[in-house]
Amino acid sequence: MLPAPSLTDRSPWYDETTEDGRLRAHWEALSTLLQNSSGEELSARRELVRRQLEELGVTYNVYSDTQGMDRPWGLDLFPFVIPQSEWEQLERGLRQRTRLFNAILNDVYGPRHLVGEGLLPAALVHANPSFLRPCDGVLPAHGFPLNLHATNLARREDGTWCVLSYRTQAPSGLGYALANRIVLSHAMPDEFRIAQVQRLASFFMGMRDSLRALAPAGTDAPSIALLTPGPFNETYFEHSFLARYLGFALVEGGDLVIRDHHVFIKTLEGLRPVDILLRRVDDAFCDPLEFKADSHLGVPGLLNAVRSGHVALVNSLGCTWLESPALQRYMPAFCRRLLGEELLLPAVKTWWCGDASDREHVLANFDSLVIKRSFGASRGPHHFASRLTPEAKEALLADIAFNPTEYVAQERVSLSRIPTCDGESTPARPVVLRGFTCAGPDGIRVLPGGLTRVSTSTHGLIVSMQGGGMSKDTWVLSDGPVSNVSLLRPATRVIRLERAPAEVPSRVADNLFWLGRYAERLEDISRLLRCMLNRLTTESGTEETPELAAMVQLMVRLELFPEAFLERRSLAGIERECVQIVFHAHRLGTIREVHSRLQGLAFSLRDRFSADTQRILSKLQGGIRPLDTTSPANHALEVLNHIVLHLAAFSGMEMENMTRGHAWRFLDMGRRLERSINIITLLQNGLQLRGNDNGVALVPILEIADSVMTYRRRYFGQPQWPTVTDLLIADDSNPRSFAFQVASMLEHVQRLPGARSANPAANREQRLLQSVKKMLSQLDLADLCEGEKDPSADPLPATLGRLAEDMRHISDGITQRFFAHTPVKPS
């Protein structure tokens, strides 16, 4: 619950919840509801928030973090509440800033009147690496180079708001603000409804309309794509989340190509045009022909396409220049000159050391200021002068004297405090609000709320998610009823049916194909190890049985166990090796290693899966953690059962929920190909045990192939090589058999792009699969398995080897044809 009002002396910061010992009016309704909640109920709500964030897969990638790169997102249970009257003032100031920023960019990349009239020092333009000379004169026809930007706001000690900084390049936080709202409105539905919180959907609906209005002239149905640096970017969750929410294609630089100054997505069906590109790639990485030549994140020739007017970039290249904190010093003058208005929303007081009088002020008041770099300050260190050591202070002063234009000083703002729900206590922590604005030819929109961030400590000087900060949902209250708004298009009289599957970029098809392969590979290894551990953890595991000995030999031949186990081993050693294969993170082919590959692909494909599928994948990840237990084998067995269960759930979602388009086909083809190879490999190595194991390896083989019950229903007897081989190789009614996988793959290949091409090379995989299917129909496995009596005369191993080789050729052909775009010569 919220902390009780205090009657102590006034704090040196603004208290967001209380004033003169009384709760502020806009907090009272929420406080009344929360005061009636018990500690147990609040704990349950916190757990609900944590679980929903986990199920949504909300992460923030923090490099070199001990918790892992994809750290779970932190969301506090208490929202940041802002009354409507106060928000309206902030909204007016943010709208004005948006108009001002666009006017500045149009001037700086155009006639540069501000420089010519002496209002803007030339050094702040030409010395700033973020001023992109290739973009000089490249301004959009619609007049809005800056369409989407974020403003970091803080409240001073006297309660007034000020601008700390802004993000104009590729502002992050919108997706996280939306995720926060989705989660917290579920955790606090009554409070959310009674407080009359303004909805966010209207902003996103308007944002989508604004982006469409930026399309090049003559475009009737503009195509919008979101350009992401990829899954290793710190805010990749947001990229995929927004793309799915807004209905945009999520693309990486490698998915795009420039043809005749137009931008296209490389899909399986061919090139598809892109009219608007919402980029999340930094300026310098967008076009290796114009900027960083070693960039693999951008698209060669993108700037030329922008110059030609065939694609709209959001935001325009070069907007990063505005992020320089030194420009804060001149914003009031810019506003008077370009808009004829006084600046409504002031910034934190700023002094640029390149100006002589400003530099004198900085040196005279050094210990009370925050020192930043003039250029690239958003990623550079912030020096709180009063906390520097004498040596560091001396070095910084010397650097300022040597290169004054590189430094800026700002007043130190004592950030306002807001309570956080931290278990049993509610500590008040520093808070910063990031507001979002979208501009276009159809007007300027401000998100009614934003991304609120709080510091990790009660006396933190900097609020940063990279530094481990926590977020809050931002509730802007309404004085009247709040209408529900949906992003779905309103119903119309004219009904247009859409049955064509969505286009799939080649990279996405490649990732789906390998996701299917890794899912099947993970299941195969899990079943192998589960088969072994089931025998080690039961009563029969007290001694080595013939079946267990055969399993050990099989695992050695599959290269999961060391060869030394063929000569000397103990039950304890076998158990330790199984546990190692489950939990070792850096050993090739272990459960955790294969799972990490699967999770990496699933993360990059999150915009392709439903919320339920993402929950399954999140729960799959949560169950693979080593524990300090006295029975590691039993814990490993629990983990393997968890994996098999959730992979089955993932497979069920894939089969029942995915539209039968190319995306589903490549996912299923990967699974079928991997399963066919695994079955062949299992039987090839099992056959090598034939003759000296009396068939004791057949029951484990059937168990690993998940075909024990099918075999028992058919044969009612001990397994034999002819019947087991027929069930697992040639029986196309068994979904675990090799023949079933071949038939499924053939059906998929016949429906892929180019399947009916007259070019023989384009149909190579189809012909190979048809050949394999014909070979299976002609197999007489009863005769082939006569080698059980004389293994040296057995043709079955050669037949299995030929089938395995054909499947490898099919895999290579699919990769070359659809993923590598390498032409295959007719054979």
SULPEVEN-V247879 format. One line per field, one symbol per residue. burial: I if it has 24 or more other C-alpha atoms within 12 Angstrom, else O. Layout:
# SULPEVEN-V247879
burial = ???
This chain:
# SULPEVEN-V247879
burial = IIIIOOOOOOOOIIIIIIIOOOOOOIIIIIIOIIOOOOOOOIOOIIIOIIIIIIIIIIIIIIOOOOOOOIIIIIIIIIIIIIIIOOIOOIIOIIIIIIIIIIIIIIIIIOOIOIOOOOIIIOIIIOOIIIIIIOIIOIIIIIIIIIIIIIIIIIIIOOOIIIIIIIIIIIIIIIIIIIIIIIIIIOIIOOIIIIIIIIIIIIIIIIIIIIIIIIIIOOOOOIIIIIIIIIIOIIIIIIIIIIIIIIIIIIIIIIIIIIOOOIIIIIIIOOOIIIIIIIIIIIIIIIIOOIIOOOOIIIIIIIIIIIIOIIIIIIIIIIIIIIIIIIIIIIIIIIIOIIOOOOIIIIIIIIIIIIIOOIIOIIIOOIIOIIIIIIIIIIOOOIIIIOOOOOOOOOOIIOOIOOOIIIIIIIIIIIIIIIIIIIOOOOIIIIIIIIIIIIIIIOIIIIIIIIIIIIIIIIOIIIIIIIOIIIIIIIIIIIOOOOOOOOOOOOOOOOOOOOOOOIIIIIIIIIIIIIIIIIIIIIIIIIIIIIIIIIIIIOOOOOOOOOIIIIIIIIIIIIOIIOOOIOOOOOIOOIIIIIIIIIIIOOOOIIIIIIIIIIIIIIIIIIIIIIIIIIIIIIIIIIIIIIOOOOOIIIIIIIIIIIIIOIIOIIIOIIOOOIOOIIIIIIIIIIIIIIIIIIIIIIIIIIIIIIOOIOIIIIIIIIIIIIIIOIIOOOOOOOIIIIIIIIIIIIIOOIIIIIIIIIIIIIOIIIIIIOIOOOOOIIIIIIIIIIOIIOOIOOIOIOOIIIOIOOOOOOIIIOIIOOIIOIIOIIIOIIIOIIIOOOOOOOO
